[in-house]
Amino acid sequence: MGKIATYIATIIIVTVFFVISAGIICRFTSLRMSWTEELARWGLISLTYVGASAALRNKQHVGVNFVVNALPDKIAKIVTALAYVVVMVTVGYFFFNSLEAALKATRIRGDIIPLSLKYVKLLLPMSFFMMFFHLAWGLSTLFGAKSVDGKTIGL
């Protein structure tokens, strides 16, 4: 799942690069391609959430772990497990709310590109689902570990 998130994020960022480049080139040639701005905006919003999922999987989120690392191993594991559960509940909440918002956006169309925003907004619950999966995987690896080194949510 982490590789899928990384591949999707890579595809989105490469696509956004080419769309923005096409928009810049067209401005110099006096062509007006206003769809490039909207497509780039959709891509950057999607990249934020898919990239957050990939960063969560790769342990690239910033974390302040010196307090947890200073605790005895058993207490540190409990605190880390609680942190996982709290973040999983939060991600679950955002998953259901973003899914509801995406499904309600069926009739809403883009300002320039007449595509239903449901398809753009469905990347959010997909990203939250991947985040939840990565958190559940991290929590499961915590149970068999002797210490919390490398098992916390962040760096």
N, C-alpha and C positions, 0 to 999 in steps of 0.2 A: 504494500500500500504506500510505503514511503517513496519507493521508486516511481510509482504512478504519479504521485503528487509532484515529484521533482520533474518528471517528463512533461506533465501538463504545464507546470510553471515555465519550463524552458520553451515550450511551444508558444505559450502566450507571450513571453517577453520577446522572442524572435519576431512573432507576428506584429506586435506593437511597434517594434523597431522599424520594420518594413513599412507599416502603415504610416507612421509619422514621417519617415523618409520620403515616401511617395507624396504626402501632403506638402512637405517642404519643397520638393522638386516642382510640384505642380504650381505652387505659389510663384516660383521664379519664372515659370513659363506662362503665367497669367491664366492658368486653368483654375477653376474654382471647384475643388472637390471637398465639400463640407462634410461628407460622410467620414473622412479620415479622422476628424476630431472626435466624433461620437464613438467610432469604433475603438479608437485609442483609449478613450475614457472608460469604456466598458472593459477593455482588456486590462487596464491598470487596476480597476476595482477588483476584477476577478483574480489578478495576480496577487493582490494583497492577501486574500483569503487562502488561495491555493498555496502561496508561498509560506504563509503562516503554518499551514499544515505540514509542509515539507520541513520547515525549520524546527517544528515540534518533534518530528520524527528523528531528525539529525542532531537533536540536542543543541540547537543553535540559538535558542531564546536565552535572554539574559536572566540570570537568577542570582540571588544572594544566598549562597549556600554555606557561608562560613559559620553561621549559627547552627545549622543542622549538622555540619561536620564536627562541630565542637561538642555535640551531645554524645552520650554513650550510644553504642550501636543499636540497642533495642529501642530506646526512646527515639533515636534518629529515624529508624524504620517506621515507627508509628507516626511520627510527625510527617514524614515523607508520604506515607500512605494516605494520611488525612489531606495533605495538599493535593494528591492525585484525585481523591474523591471529590473535593471541593471544585477543582477545575473541571472534572468530568460532569458534575451537576451543572455547572455554568455553561459548558459547551453543549450539553443536552438541551438546556433551556434555549440557547441561541439556535440550535438546530431546528427545534420545533417551530419557533417563531419565524425563522427565515424561510422554512418550508411553507408555512402558511402565507407569508408575504409573497413568495414566488408564485404560489398557486392562485393567489388573488390578482396577480399582475397579468393575467391572461389577456385581458382586453386592452391593456396599456401598451401603446406602441412607442417606439423611439421617435425623437423629434425629427430626425432626418432619415434614418433607416427605418422603414415601416415594418419592423420585426417585433413580435411580441416580446416584452421584457421578461416574460416568464422564463425564457431560455437563458437569458443573462443572469437572472436572479437565482436560478437553480444551481449555479456554481457555489453559492453561499452554503446551502444545506449540505451539498456534496463535500465541501471543505470542512464543515463542522463534523460531518460523519467521519471523515478521515482523521480529524483531530481526536475525536472520541476513540477511534480504533487505536491510534498511536498511544493515547493515554492508557487505555486498557492493557495494551501490550507492555507498556512501561511498568504499570502496577503489577502485572503478573510476573515480570522479571524481578521485581523487588522482593517477592516472597521467598525466592530461593537464594537470595544474596546474603552474604555474611555481613556486609556493610553497605552503606548508601553511596559509596564512591561510584560515580558514573551512573547512578540510578535515579537521580533527582530530575525534575522536570526541565530545569534550565542547565546552563553550563556549570 
